[in-house]
Amino acid sequence: MKLKLLVFSFLSSFLFSNAQVTLAPDAEISVLTIGPGTMLNDAFGHSAFRVKDKAFNRDLVFDYGRFDFDTPSFYLEFAQGKLNYKIGLSYYKDFYANYVAQQRSIKEQVLNLNQEERQALFDFLTNNIKPENKYYLYDFFYDNCATKIKDVVNVVTNNNVTYHTPENFQQETFRALIQNELNYNSWGSVGIDIALGSIIDKKATPEDHMFLPKNIHSFFSSATFKNDSSKLIKEEKLIFDAPKKDNKSTFITSPLFVFLILSLGILFITYKDKKTNTKSTYLDIFIFTITGLIGIGLLLLWFATNHTATGFNYNLLWAFALNIFVIKQVLSKTPKQWFIKYLKLLVIMLCLMTLHWTIGVQVFAPALIPLLVALMVRYLYLISYYNK
């Protein structure tokens, strides 16, 4: 193991130096596409370049999907959309063993490049992996491990590639492209639908679809060179065919079940309040506190971060940030008259949310439906209670 690390360290140092490493004439460069994993951060797959040069016993993988947990203020920078990712270097056999161990499929597409283009691509990667060049500001849709593959190929071919729409291609919104890879009744899926705004409900252009590794694979399969109409991909291989994963989760811990139980609790307490002509203040404090805090979080994601996808988020119509500031009125037995108007505003906003959903301005998490119904009923009850 120590010898292996020593050899790899020497290889890395050599690549980081200014000396050019020349590829053999029969060297191959290919694109590797990794299937989805079981965690949210790897649910969308992965992409990488493989450089295979038998003459010099080189078999390396370069990928743009690395990040460093030791980065100062890692979680703060991640939340603010300011986290730098970096290009990484691995031996192919280690890269392969890692993803086989994770039971994730590996597909390979050998690029149909001439020797000059292969050398240019390899030079680009070895220059990128130098310490002063390897970091880049990550963006989930426009600058990630998959889009980097397309961008690098475009650079080394002088934009000589035409990306044709694959067979059975269907243009979709960014949100749909994300949710196609997830179980809608998972916390990851619901979290994405709450945190990301209406910006991702616009149709993605065909080229924009390539933010997903699997779409890099499909678009590269049909791509051709502009100058001679030859294929970009010379050969395709399925290196490892992972068994199909069972993505079933326990329903009792799923968002739909949790929100359903929560909603039934709100409706039951509201029913009891109506029967006894009372108001369960503890319930209203809970509702106004939670919806207010979520709303503040969504506003911070919109205005206090560099994330491109968190703007114009109409989840703020139910998670209303001002709710946290009116709790004093919730506690009062005789609130101000304006508070009744405020409650009517909350009802109107829930109606507006339904309208936005219906006409396609923004798609919301289906698991939220029971909670939204319960909020509507509770607000209507409070209006009638205070009007008596």
QUISUL-V16615 format. One record per backbone hydrogen bond with DSSP energy under -1.0 kcal/mol. CO is the residue of the C=O (numbers start at 1). NH is the residue of the N-H. Records with the same first field share a line. If there is no record, write none. Layout:
BEGIN
CO->NH ; NH
END
This chain:
BEGIN
1->5
2->6
3->7
4->8
5->9
6->10
7->11
8->12
9->13
10->14
11->15
12->16
24->27
28->52
29->111
30->50
31->109
32->48
33->107
34->46
39->42
40->43
42->37 ; 45
46->34
48->32
49->62
50->30
51->60
52->28
53->58
54->57
58->53
59->92
60->51
61->90
62->49
63->88
66->86
68->71
71->74
73->77
74->78
75->79
76->80
77->82
78->81
80->306
83->138
85->136
86->66
88->63
90->61
91->95
92->96
93->97
94->98
95->99
96->100
97->101
98->102
99->104
100->103
105->35
106->239 ; 240
107->33
108->237
109->31
110->234 ; 235
111->113
114->118
115->119
116->120
117->121
118->122
119->123
120->124
121->125
122->126
123->127
124->128
125->129
127->130
130->133 ; 134
134->87
136->85
139->143
143->139
144->148
146->150
147->151
148->152
149->153
150->154
151->155
152->156
153->157
154->159
155->158
160->226
162->224
166->169
172->204
173->177
174->178
175->179
176->180
178->181
179->182
183->186
186->190
187->191
188->192
189->193
190->194
191->195
192->196
197->200
198->201
200->175
202->174
205->209
207->210
208->211
209->212
212->215 ; 216
213->217
214->218
215->219
216->220
217->221
223->232
224->162
225->229
230->225
232->112
235->110
237->108
240->106
250->253
251->254
254->258
255->259
256->260
257->261
258->262
259->263
260->264
261->265
262->266
263->267
264->268
265->269
266->270
267->271
268->272
269->273
270->274
271->275
272->276
273->278
279->281
280->284
281->285
282->286
283->287
284->288
285->289
286->290
287->291
288->292
289->293
290->294
291->295
292->296
293->297
294->298
295->299
296->300
297->301
298->302
299->303
300->304
309->197
312->198
313->316
314->317
315->318 ; 319
318->320
320->323
321->324
322->325
323->326
326->330
327->331
328->332
336->339
337->341
338->342
339->343
340->344
341->345
342->346
343->347
344->348
345->349
346->350
347->351
348->352
349->353
350->354
351->355
352->356
353->357
354->358
355->359
356->361 ; 362
365->368
366->369
368->372
369->373
370->374
371->375
372->376
373->377
374->378
375->379
376->380
377->381
378->382
379->383
380->384
381->385
382->386
383->387
END
